[in-house]
Amino acid sequence: MKIVSWNVRGLGQPRTVQHVAAVGTGGGLSLGWNEGLSLTLKSFSKSHIDVEVENEDEQGVWRFTGFYGAPIENERKES
């Protein structure tokens, strides 16, 4: 199983993020997967996605949780 994760805004570095007002206009999380995987959505919000993943070729189910924390330090407590 391979997982790819990235932050388009540069991992919250000050030189790439001065201010983010993305509510309703962008930001957040996206989850994509290939054929052969079965995902069951357990919960989600504007800050997280939580799924159970089952691979047709392997036994067992595993859990994936993606989390998006606010890039601005004083807003992180809301995440």
Secondary structure as UniProt FT lines:
FT   TURN            8..9
FT   TURN            11..12
FT   TURN            14..16
FT   TURN            23..25
FT   TURN            35..36
FT   STRAND          37..44
FT   STRAND          48..55
FT   TURN            56..57
FT   STRAND          61..67
FT   HELIX           73..78
//
